[in-house]
């Protein structure tokens, strides 16, 4: 075998495969899932929460295509002439990368639970602000700038999730 010595020890790492006795002993110590004190719903709740987060992130990333079409129909001259047309659709990705780095670090150094909680609040807050974007005194350029900024911060929350 490539990278292995004849003794079964990995030449690169120096670790060997566990023996059959060690595997059987570890299986005997670990209780089955049905023997735990958690109920079915307590075990299912994290799966539901992760699925809901994945759905909301996917929806918020995918809905911008329809929003882009609506904005170009409602504001044909202003939207198409501005840089917002490119920025609104792509700025969320930049925020997502920053959110991954930021919340990855905070998860490791502080708390995974609270980092996820804060990123979820960011997603809810900036999704609502993005839906209600409004420019100062009704200005279209202000609306597009606000929408771009909200989508960036939404991306940070998505990256944290």
CNS distance restraints for C-alpha pairs under 8 A (distance, minus, plus):
assign (resid   1 and name CA) (resid   5 and name CA) 7.94 0.50 0.50
assign (resid   3 and name CA) (resid  10 and name CA) 6.42 0.50 0.50
assign (resid   3 and name CA) (resid  11 and name CA) 5.70 0.50 0.50
assign (resid   3 and name CA) (resid  12 and name CA) 6.88 0.50 0.50
assign (resid   4 and name CA) (resid   8 and name CA) 6.22 0.50 0.50
assign (resid   4 and name CA) (resid   9 and name CA) 6.11 0.50 0.50
assign (resid   4 and name CA) (resid  10 and name CA) 4.85 0.50 0.50
assign (resid   4 and name CA) (resid  11 and name CA) 5.38 0.50 0.50
assign (resid   5 and name CA) (resid   9 and name CA) 5.79 0.50 0.50
assign (resid   5 and name CA) (resid  10 and name CA) 6.49 0.50 0.50
assign (resid   5 and name CA) (resid  11 and name CA) 6.11 0.50 0.50
assign (resid   8 and name CA) (resid  16 and name CA) 6.07 0.50 0.50
assign (resid   8 and name CA) (resid  17 and name CA) 6.97 0.50 0.50
assign (resid   9 and name CA) (resid  14 and name CA) 5.94 0.50 0.50
assign (resid   9 and name CA) (resid  15 and name CA) 5.62 0.50 0.50
assign (resid   9 and name CA) (resid  16 and name CA) 4.35 0.50 0.50
assign (resid   9 and name CA) (resid  17 and name CA) 7.13 0.50 0.50
assign (resid  10 and name CA) (resid  14 and name CA) 5.18 0.50 0.50
assign (resid  10 and name CA) (resid  15 and name CA) 5.66 0.50 0.50
assign (resid  10 and name CA) (resid  16 and name CA) 6.16 0.50 0.50
assign (resid  18 and name CA) (resid  22 and name CA) 6.15 0.50 0.50
assign (resid  18 and name CA) (resid  23 and name CA) 6.72 0.50 0.50
assign (resid  19 and name CA) (resid  23 and name CA) 6.44 0.50 0.50
assign (resid  20 and name CA) (resid  24 and name CA) 6.21 0.50 0.50
assign (resid  21 and name CA) (resid  25 and name CA) 6.10 0.50 0.50
assign (resid  22 and name CA) (resid  26 and name CA) 6.23 0.50 0.50
assign (resid  23 and name CA) (resid  27 and name CA) 6.29 0.50 0.50
assign (resid  24 and name CA) (resid  28 and name CA) 6.31 0.50 0.50
assign (resid  25 and name CA) (resid  29 and name CA) 6.54 0.50 0.50
assign (resid  26 and name CA) (resid  30 and name CA) 6.45 0.50 0.50
assign (resid  31 and name CA) (resid  35 and name CA) 6.19 0.50 0.50
assign (resid  31 and name CA) (resid  36 and name CA) 7.25 0.50 0.50
assign (resid  32 and name CA) (resid  36 and name CA) 7.03 0.50 0.50
assign (resid  38 and name CA) (resid  42 and name CA) 5.75 0.50 0.50
assign (resid  38 and name CA) (resid  43 and name CA) 6.43 0.50 0.50
assign (resid  39 and name CA) (resid  43 and name CA) 6.39 0.50 0.50
assign (resid  40 and name CA) (resid  44 and name CA) 6.12 0.50 0.50
assign (resid  41 and name CA) (resid  45 and name CA) 5.84 0.50 0.50
assign (resid  42 and name CA) (resid  46 and name CA) 7.81 0.50 0.50
assign (resid  43 and name CA) (resid  47 and name CA) 7.84 0.50 0.50
assign (resid  44 and name CA) (resid  48 and name CA) 6.41 0.50 0.50
assign (resid  45 and name CA) (resid  49 and name CA) 6.16 0.50 0.50
assign (resid  46 and name CA) (resid  50 and name CA) 6.05 0.50 0.50
assign (resid  47 and name CA) (resid  51 and name CA) 6.10 0.50 0.50
assign (resid  48 and name CA) (resid  52 and name CA) 6.12 0.50 0.50
assign (resid  49 and name CA) (resid  53 and name CA) 6.19 0.50 0.50
assign (resid  50 and name CA) (resid  54 and name CA) 6.10 0.50 0.50
assign (resid  51 and name CA) (resid  55 and name CA) 6.09 0.50 0.50
assign (resid  52 and name CA) (resid  56 and name CA) 6.14 0.50 0.50
assign (resid  53 and name CA) (resid  57 and name CA) 6.08 0.50 0.50
assign (resid  53 and name CA) (resid 120 and name CA) 8.00 0.50 0.50
assign (resid  53 and name CA) (resid 161 and name CA) 7.21 0.50 0.50
assign (resid  54 and name CA) (resid  58 and name CA) 6.06 0.50 0.50
assign (resid  55 and name CA) (resid  59 and name CA) 6.03 0.50 0.50
assign (resid  56 and name CA) (resid  60 and name CA) 6.05 0.50 0.50
assign (resid  57 and name CA) (resid  61 and name CA) 6.12 0.50 0.50
assign (resid  57 and name CA) (resid 158 and name CA) 6.08 0.50 0.50
assign (resid  58 and name CA) (resid  62 and name CA) 5.98 0.50 0.50
assign (resid  59 and name CA) (resid  63 and name CA) 5.82 0.50 0.50
assign (resid  60 and name CA) (resid  64 and name CA) 7.05 0.50 0.50
assign (resid  60 and name CA) (resid 127 and name CA) 7.53 0.50 0.50
assign (resid  61 and name CA) (resid  92 and name CA) 7.66 0.50 0.50
assign (resid  63 and name CA) (resid  67 and name CA) 6.39 0.50 0.50
assign (resid  64 and name CA) (resid  68 and name CA) 5.84 0.50 0.50
assign (resid  64 and name CA) (resid  88 and name CA) 7.75 0.50 0.50
assign (resid  64 and name CA) (resid  89 and name CA) 6.19 0.50 0.50
assign (resid  65 and name CA) (resid  69 and name CA) 6.43 0.50 0.50
assign (resid  65 and name CA) (resid  89 and name CA) 7.28 0.50 0.50
assign (resid  66 and name CA) (resid  70 and name CA) 6.27 0.50 0.50
assign (resid  67 and name CA) (resid  71 and name CA) 6.04 0.50 0.50
assign (resid  68 and name CA) (resid  72 and name CA) 6.20 0.50 0.50
assign (resid  68 and name CA) (resid  85 and name CA) 7.13 0.50 0.50
assign (resid  68 and name CA) (resid  88 and name CA) 7.84 0.50 0.50
assign (resid  68 and name CA) (resid  89 and name CA) 7.38 0.50 0.50
assign (resid  69 and name CA) (resid  73 and name CA) 6.28 0.50 0.50
assign (resid  70 and name CA) (resid  74 and name CA) 6.06 0.50 0.50
assign (resid  71 and name CA) (resid  75 and name CA) 5.68 0.50 0.50
assign (resid  71 and name CA) (resid  76 and name CA) 7.44 0.50 0.50
assign (resid  71 and name CA) (resid  79 and name CA) 6.75 0.50 0.50
assign (resid  72 and name CA) (resid  76 and name CA) 4.83 0.50 0.50
assign (resid  72 and name CA) (resid  77 and name CA) 7.99 0.50 0.50
assign (resid  72 and name CA) (resid  79 and name CA) 5.78 0.50 0.50
assign (resid  72 and name CA) (resid  80 and name CA) 6.45 0.50 0.50
assign (resid  75 and name CA) (resid  79 and name CA) 5.48 0.50 0.50
assign (resid  75 and name CA) (resid  80 and name CA) 7.85 0.50 0.50
assign (resid  75 and name CA) (resid 140 and name CA) 7.90 0.50 0.50
assign (resid  76 and name CA) (resid  80 and name CA) 5.96 0.50 0.50
assign (resid  77 and name CA) (resid  81 and name CA) 6.02 0.50 0.50
assign (resid  78 and name CA) (resid  82 and name CA) 6.17 0.50 0.50
assign (resid  78 and name CA) (resid 140 and name CA) 7.25 0.50 0.50
assign (resid  78 and name CA) (resid 141 and name CA) 7.49 0.50 0.50
assign (resid  79 and name CA) (resid  83 and name CA) 7.90 0.50 0.50
assign (resid  79 and name CA) (resid  84 and name CA) 6.77 0.50 0.50
assign (resid  79 and name CA) (resid  85 and name CA) 6.23 0.50 0.50
assign (resid  79 and name CA) (resid 144 and name CA) 7.90 0.50 0.50
assign (resid  80 and name CA) (resid  85 and name CA) 6.35 0.50 0.50
assign (resid  83 and name CA) (resid  87 and name CA) 6.30 0.50 0.50
assign (resid  84 and name CA) (resid  88 and name CA) 5.49 0.50 0.50
assign (resid  84 and name CA) (resid 144 and name CA) 6.16 0.50 0.50
assign (resid  84 and name CA) (resid 145 and name CA) 7.20 0.50 0.50
assign (resid  84 and name CA) (resid 148 and name CA) 6.97 0.50 0.50
assign (resid  85 and name CA) (resid  89 and name CA) 6.87 0.50 0.50
assign (resid  86 and name CA) (resid  90 and name CA) 6.38 0.50 0.50
assign (resid  87 and name CA) (resid  91 and name CA) 5.31 0.50 0.50
assign (resid  87 and name CA) (resid 148 and name CA) 6.48 0.50 0.50
assign (resid  88 and name CA) (resid  92 and name CA) 7.55 0.50 0.50
assign (resid  88 and name CA) (resid 144 and name CA) 7.88 0.50 0.50
assign (resid  88 and name CA) (resid 147 and name CA) 6.98 0.50 0.50
assign (resid  88 and name CA) (resid 148 and name CA) 5.00 0.50 0.50
assign (resid  88 and name CA) (resid 151 and name CA) 6.87 0.50 0.50
assign (resid  90 and name CA) (resid  94 and name CA) 7.27 0.50 0.50
assign (resid  91 and name CA) (resid  95 and name CA) 6.49 0.50 0.50
assign (resid  91 and name CA) (resid 148 and name CA) 6.91 0.50 0.50
assign (resid  91 and name CA) (resid 151 and name CA) 6.54 0.50 0.50
assign (resid  91 and name CA) (resid 152 and name CA) 5.36 0.50 0.50
assign (resid  91 and name CA) (resid 155 and name CA) 7.63 0.50 0.50
assign (resid  92 and name CA) (resid  96 and name CA) 6.06 0.50 0.50
assign (resid  92 and name CA) (resid 151 and name CA) 5.38 0.50 0.50
assign (resid  92 and name CA) (resid 152 and name CA) 4.82 0.50 0.50
assign (resid  92 and name CA) (resid 153 and name CA) 7.54 0.50 0.50
assign (resid  92 and name CA) (resid 154 and name CA) 6.68 0.50 0.50
assign (resid  92 and name CA) (resid 155 and name CA) 4.36 0.50 0.50
assign (resid  92 and name CA) (resid 156 and name CA) 7.66 0.50 0.50
assign (resid  93 and name CA) (resid  97 and name CA) 6.39 0.50 0.50
assign (resid  93 and name CA) (resid 152 and name CA) 7.81 0.50 0.50
assign (resid  93 and name CA) (resid 155 and name CA) 6.21 0.50 0.50
assign (resid  94 and name CA) (resid  98 and name CA) 6.47 0.50 0.50
assign (resid  94 and name CA) (resid 152 and name CA) 7.02 0.50 0.50
assign (resid  94 and name CA) (resid 155 and name CA) 7.05 0.50 0.50
assign (resid  95 and name CA) (resid  99 and name CA) 5.94 0.50 0.50
assign (resid  95 and name CA) (resid 151 and name CA) 7.98 0.50 0.50
assign (resid  95 and name CA) (resid 152 and name CA) 4.93 0.50 0.50
assign (resid  95 and name CA) (resid 153 and name CA) 6.15 0.50 0.50
assign (resid  95 and name CA) (resid 154 and name CA) 7.13 0.50 0.50
assign (resid  95 and name CA) (resid 155 and name CA) 4.15 0.50 0.50
assign (resid  95 and name CA) (resid 156 and name CA) 4.41 0.50 0.50
assign (resid  95 and name CA) (resid 157 and name CA) 7.91 0.50 0.50
assign (resid  95 and name CA) (resid 159 and name CA) 7.11 0.50 0.50
assign (resid  96 and name CA) (resid 100 and name CA) 6.10 0.50 0.50
assign (resid  96 and name CA) (resid 152 and name CA) 7.97 0.50 0.50
assign (resid  96 and name CA) (resid 155 and name CA) 4.31 0.50 0.50
assign (resid  96 and name CA) (resid 156 and name CA) 4.81 0.50 0.50
assign (resid  96 and name CA) (resid 157 and name CA) 7.17 0.50 0.50
assign (resid  96 and name CA) (resid 158 and name CA) 5.79 0.50 0.50
assign (resid  96 and name CA) (resid 159 and name CA) 4.06 0.50 0.50
assign (resid  96 and name CA) (resid 160 and name CA) 7.53 0.50 0.50
assign (resid  97 and name CA) (resid 101 and name CA) 6.43 0.50 0.50
assign (resid  97 and name CA) (resid 155 and name CA) 7.88 0.50 0.50
assign (resid  97 and name CA) (resid 156 and name CA) 7.30 0.50 0.50
assign (resid  97 and name CA) (resid 159 and name CA) 6.15 0.50 0.50
assign (resid  98 and name CA) (resid 102 and name CA) 5.99 0.50 0.50
assign (resid  98 and name CA) (resid 156 and name CA) 6.02 0.50 0.50
assign (resid  98 and name CA) (resid 159 and name CA) 7.03 0.50 0.50
assign (resid  99 and name CA) (resid 103 and name CA) 5.72 0.50 0.50
assign (resid  99 and name CA) (resid 104 and name CA) 7.85 0.50 0.50
assign (resid  99 and name CA) (resid 155 and name CA) 6.89 0.50 0.50
assign (resid  99 and name CA) (resid 156 and name CA) 3.93 0.50 0.50
assign (resid  99 and name CA) (resid 157 and name CA) 6.11 0.50 0.50
assign (resid  99 and name CA) (resid 158 and name CA) 6.95 0.50 0.50
assign (resid  99 and name CA) (resid 159 and name CA) 4.20 0.50 0.50
assign (resid  99 and name CA) (resid 160 and name CA) 4.94 0.50 0.50
assign (resid 100 and name CA) (resid 104 and name CA) 5.61 0.50 0.50
assign (resid 100 and name CA) (resid 156 and name CA) 7.36 0.50 0.50
assign (resid 100 and name CA) (resid 159 and name CA) 4.42 0.50 0.50
assign (resid 100 and name CA) (resid 160 and name CA) 5.23 0.50 0.50
assign (resid 101 and name CA) (resid 105 and name CA) 6.23 0.50 0.50
assign (resid 101 and name CA) (resid 159 and name CA) 7.96 0.50 0.50
assign (resid 102 and name CA) (resid 106 and name CA) 6.32 0.50 0.50
assign (resid 102 and name CA) (resid 160 and name CA) 7.41 0.50 0.50
assign (resid 103 and name CA) (resid 107 and name CA) 5.75 0.50 0.50
assign (resid 103 and name CA) (resid 115 and name CA) 6.14 0.50 0.50
assign (resid 103 and name CA) (resid 116 and name CA) 7.84 0.50 0.50
assign (resid 103 and name CA) (resid 119 and name CA) 7.76 0.50 0.50
assign (resid 103 and name CA) (resid 159 and name CA) 7.56 0.50 0.50
assign (resid 103 and name CA) (resid 160 and name CA) 4.99 0.50 0.50
assign (resid 104 and name CA) (resid 108 and name CA) 6.35 0.50 0.50
assign (resid 104 and name CA) (resid 160 and name CA) 7.15 0.50 0.50
assign (resid 105 and name CA) (resid 109 and name CA) 6.14 0.50 0.50
assign (resid 106 and name CA) (resid 110 and name CA) 5.39 0.50 0.50
assign (resid 106 and name CA) (resid 111 and name CA) 6.73 0.50 0.50
assign (resid 106 and name CA) (resid 112 and name CA) 7.49 0.50 0.50
assign (resid 106 and name CA) (resid 115 and name CA) 6.40 0.50 0.50
assign (resid 107 and name CA) (resid 111 and name CA) 4.92 0.50 0.50
assign (resid 107 and name CA) (resid 112 and name CA) 4.25 0.50 0.50
assign (resid 107 and name CA) (resid 113 and name CA) 7.71 0.50 0.50
assign (resid 107 and name CA) (resid 114 and name CA) 7.91 0.50 0.50
assign (resid 107 and name CA) (resid 115 and name CA) 5.69 0.50 0.50
assign (resid 107 and name CA) (resid 116 and name CA) 7.98 0.50 0.50
assign (resid 108 and name CA) (resid 112 and name CA) 6.93 0.50 0.50
assign (resid 110 and name CA) (resid 115 and name CA) 7.90 0.50 0.50
assign (resid 111 and name CA) (resid 115 and name CA) 6.02 0.50 0.50
assign (resid 112 and name CA) (resid 116 and name CA) 6.12 0.50 0.50
assign (resid 113 and name CA) (resid 117 and name CA) 6.16 0.50 0.50
assign (resid 114 and name CA) (resid 118 and name CA) 6.03 0.50 0.50
assign (resid 115 and name CA) (resid 119 and name CA) 6.15 0.50 0.50
assign (resid 115 and name CA) (resid 160 and name CA) 7.30 0.50 0.50
assign (resid 116 and name CA) (resid 120 and name CA) 6.08 0.50 0.50
assign (resid 116 and name CA) (resid 160 and name CA) 6.44 0.50 0.50
assign (resid 116 and name CA) (resid 161 and name CA) 5.86 0.50 0.50
assign (resid 117 and name CA) (resid 121 and name CA) 6.32 0.50 0.50
assign (resid 118 and name CA) (resid 122 and name CA) 6.26 0.50 0.50
assign (resid 118 and name CA) (resid 157 and name CA) 7.92 0.50 0.50
assign (resid 119 and name CA) (resid 123 and name CA) 6.29 0.50 0.50
assign (resid 119 and name CA) (resid 156 and name CA) 7.53 0.50 0.50
assign (resid 119 and name CA) (resid 157 and name CA) 4.42 0.50 0.50
assign (resid 119 and name CA) (resid 158 and name CA) 7.02 0.50 0.50
assign (resid 119 and name CA) (resid 159 and name CA) 7.96 0.50 0.50
assign (resid 119 and name CA) (resid 160 and name CA) 5.19 0.50 0.50
assign (resid 119 and name CA) (resid 161 and name CA) 6.01 0.50 0.50
assign (resid 120 and name CA) (resid 124 and name CA) 6.32 0.50 0.50
assign (resid 120 and name CA) (resid 157 and name CA) 6.28 0.50 0.50
assign (resid 120 and name CA) (resid 158 and name CA) 7.76 0.50 0.50
assign (resid 120 and name CA) (resid 160 and name CA) 7.83 0.50 0.50
assign (resid 120 and name CA) (resid 161 and name CA) 6.68 0.50 0.50
assign (resid 121 and name CA) (resid 125 and name CA) 5.96 0.50 0.50
assign (resid 121 and name CA) (resid 157 and name CA) 7.66 0.50 0.50
assign (resid 122 and name CA) (resid 126 and name CA) 5.94 0.50 0.50
assign (resid 122 and name CA) (resid 153 and name CA) 7.36 0.50 0.50
assign (resid 122 and name CA) (resid 154 and name CA) 6.46 0.50 0.50
assign (resid 122 and name CA) (resid 156 and name CA) 7.70 0.50 0.50
assign (resid 122 and name CA) (resid 157 and name CA) 5.01 0.50 0.50
assign (resid 123 and name CA) (resid 127 and name CA) 5.84 0.50 0.50
assign (resid 123 and name CA) (resid 154 and name CA) 5.30 0.50 0.50
assign (resid 123 and name CA) (resid 155 and name CA) 7.81 0.50 0.50
assign (resid 123 and name CA) (resid 157 and name CA) 4.92 0.50 0.50
assign (resid 123 and name CA) (resid 158 and name CA) 6.33 0.50 0.50
assign (resid 124 and name CA) (resid 128 and name CA) 6.21 0.50 0.50
assign (resid 125 and name CA) (resid 129 and name CA) 6.23 0.50 0.50
assign (resid 126 and name CA) (resid 130 and name CA) 5.78 0.50 0.50
assign (resid 126 and name CA) (resid 150 and name CA) 5.50 0.50 0.50
assign (resid 126 and name CA) (resid 151 and name CA) 7.05 0.50 0.50
assign (resid 126 and name CA) (resid 153 and name CA) 6.50 0.50 0.50
assign (resid 126 and name CA) (resid 154 and name CA) 5.17 0.50 0.50
assign (resid 127 and name CA) (resid 131 and name CA) 6.15 0.50 0.50
assign (resid 127 and name CA) (resid 150 and name CA) 7.51 0.50 0.50
assign (resid 127 and name CA) (resid 151 and name CA) 7.67 0.50 0.50
assign (resid 127 and name CA) (resid 154 and name CA) 6.40 0.50 0.50
assign (resid 128 and name CA) (resid 132 and name CA) 6.31 0.50 0.50
assign (resid 129 and name CA) (resid 133 and name CA) 5.86 0.50 0.50
assign (resid 129 and name CA) (resid 150 and name CA) 6.56 0.50 0.50
assign (resid 130 and name CA) (resid 146 and name CA) 7.67 0.50 0.50
assign (resid 130 and name CA) (resid 147 and name CA) 5.43 0.50 0.50
assign (resid 130 and name CA) (resid 150 and name CA) 5.44 0.50 0.50
assign (resid 130 and name CA) (resid 151 and name CA) 6.60 0.50 0.50
assign (resid 133 and name CA) (resid 143 and name CA) 5.80 0.50 0.50
assign (resid 133 and name CA) (resid 144 and name CA) 7.95 0.50 0.50
assign (resid 133 and name CA) (resid 146 and name CA) 6.10 0.50 0.50
assign (resid 133 and name CA) (resid 147 and name CA) 5.68 0.50 0.50
assign (resid 134 and name CA) (resid 138 and name CA) 6.67 0.50 0.50
assign (resid 134 and name CA) (resid 139 and name CA) 7.84 0.50 0.50
assign (resid 134 and name CA) (resid 142 and name CA) 6.99 0.50 0.50
assign (resid 134 and name CA) (resid 143 and name CA) 4.67 0.50 0.50
assign (resid 134 and name CA) (resid 146 and name CA) 6.94 0.50 0.50
assign (resid 135 and name CA) (resid 139 and name CA) 4.82 0.50 0.50
assign (resid 135 and name CA) (resid 140 and name CA) 6.06 0.50 0.50
assign (resid 135 and name CA) (resid 141 and name CA) 6.86 0.50 0.50
assign (resid 135 and name CA) (resid 142 and name CA) 3.92 0.50 0.50
assign (resid 135 and name CA) (resid 143 and name CA) 3.85 0.50 0.50
assign (resid 135 and name CA) (resid 144 and name CA) 7.43 0.50 0.50
assign (resid 135 and name CA) (resid 145 and name CA) 7.86 0.50 0.50
assign (resid 135 and name CA) (resid 146 and name CA) 6.86 0.50 0.50
assign (resid 136 and name CA) (resid 142 and name CA) 6.01 0.50 0.50
assign (resid 136 and name CA) (resid 143 and name CA) 7.54 0.50 0.50
assign (resid 138 and name CA) (resid 142 and name CA) 7.72 0.50 0.50
assign (resid 138 and name CA) (resid 143 and name CA) 7.58 0.50 0.50
assign (resid 139 and name CA) (resid 143 and name CA) 6.34 0.50 0.50
assign (resid 140 and name CA) (resid 144 and name CA) 6.29 0.50 0.50
assign (resid 141 and name CA) (resid 145 and name CA) 6.14 0.50 0.50
assign (resid 142 and name CA) (resid 146 and name CA) 6.01 0.50 0.50
assign (resid 143 and name CA) (resid 147 and name CA) 6.07 0.50 0.50
assign (resid 144 and name CA) (resid 148 and name CA) 6.09 0.50 0.50
assign (resid 145 and name CA) (resid 149 and name CA) 6.23 0.50 0.50
assign (resid 146 and name CA) (resid 150 and name CA) 6.08 0.50 0.50
assign (resid 147 and name CA) (resid 151 and name CA) 6.04 0.50 0.50
assign (resid 148 and name CA) (resid 152 and name CA) 6.30 0.50 0.50
assign (resid 149 and name CA) (resid 153 and name CA) 6.47 0.50 0.50
assign (resid 150 and name CA) (resid 154 and name CA) 5.99 0.50 0.50
assign (resid 151 and name CA) (resid 155 and name CA) 6.14 0.50 0.50
assign (resid 152 and name CA) (resid 156 and name CA) 6.61 0.50 0.50
assign (resid 153 and name CA) (resid 157 and name CA) 6.56 0.50 0.50
assign (resid 154 and name CA) (resid 158 and name CA) 6.23 0.50 0.50
assign (resid 155 and name CA) (resid 159 and name CA) 6.03 0.50 0.50
assign (resid 156 and name CA) (resid 160 and name CA) 6.29 0.50 0.50
assign (resid 157 and name CA) (resid 161 and name CA) 6.40 0.50 0.50
